[in-house]
Amino acid sequence: MDVSEAITSRRSIGRLEGDVDPKVLEELISHAILAPNHHLTQPWRFTILTGPARERLGEFWARLTADERGLAGEEREKWIEREKSRPLRAPVLIVVSCPVDQDPVRAAEDHSATAAAVQNFLLEAWARGIGTMWRTGGMAYHPEVKRFLGLDPSDLIVAMLYVGQPAMAPPKARPRELEKAIRWVTE
Ligand SMILES: Cc1cc2nc3c(=O)[nH]c(=O)nc-3n(C[C@H](O)[C@H](O)[C@H](O)COP(=O)(O)O)c2cc1C
């Protein structure tokens, strides 16, 4: 599969299963971090959660948010049951983060480089038949979740990357509007 085909055929895959070889994951990440990076700051951090680590994160998140909402009794149990399963939506969950520099220009550029690394990962994974889903959501922005993951609460979680073997057909493409995206400036 060439790059154009990988870009045009890639889809977010919501249902993922099976396993992914850790060596393949490391290879994908070693290629992801070849993304353009101003001043070679190498801001990206890939925190890879597999197996029970995903369950621990789910439990932590479910109880944290149940407490924050002051839930009790049956309502709390239902909430916890649903929320704790979130990190289990794939065999591998990669939290891709970067520090947020005090200099807003460097912070923006580090974020850009990290997002570019995420896209590299998505594309090569796709070309190798591995499914991915880039998510963020409440978990990605909660300082206590970052602490739980061993990150600094001030870090930015750019992606909660769900990775696994596709367990569904790729969804229909969601078209983008080229006319809105382009403006030619010629004189
Ligand atoms: C920064 C970012 C955050 C995202 N967060 C979520 C998310 O929380 N939940 C979700 O279902 N999809 C999320 N997505 C994926 C988009 O919804 C998805 O890319 C879009 O629907 C287009 O589908 P495609 O990737 O198959 O082209 C996120 C994408 C990006 C770039």
The ligand as a Gaussian input file, in Angstrom:
#p B3LYP/6-31G(d) Opt

LIG

0 1
 C       -7.851000      15.374000      18.350000
 C       -8.871000      14.319000      17.981000
 C       -9.710000      13.828000      18.959000
 C      -10.663000      12.853000      18.647000
 N      -11.465000      12.391000      19.651000
 C      -12.421000      11.488000      19.361000
 C      -13.267000      10.991000      20.389000
 O      -13.129000      11.347000      21.561000
 N      -14.225000      10.108000      20.050000
 C      -14.385000       9.683000      18.757000
 O      -15.303000       8.893000      18.494000
 N      -13.561000      10.092000      17.763000
 C      -12.595000      10.996000      18.035000
 N      -11.747000      11.422000      17.044000
 C      -11.799000      10.762000      15.705000
 C      -12.681000      11.486000      14.758000
 O      -13.997000      11.486000      15.198000
 C      -12.557000      10.779000      13.388000
 O      -11.268000      10.930000      12.900000
 C      -13.567000      11.356000      12.413000
 O      -14.830000      10.908000      12.764000
 C      -13.274000      10.998000      10.975000
 O      -13.268000       9.618000      10.791000
 P      -12.014000       8.937000      10.081000
 O      -10.869000       9.015000      11.066000
 O      -12.457000       7.519000       9.844000
 O      -11.741000       9.674000       8.824000
 C      -10.777000      12.367000      17.323000
 C       -9.900000      12.871000      16.343000
 C       -8.955000      13.825000      16.666000
 C       -8.021000      14.338000      15.591000

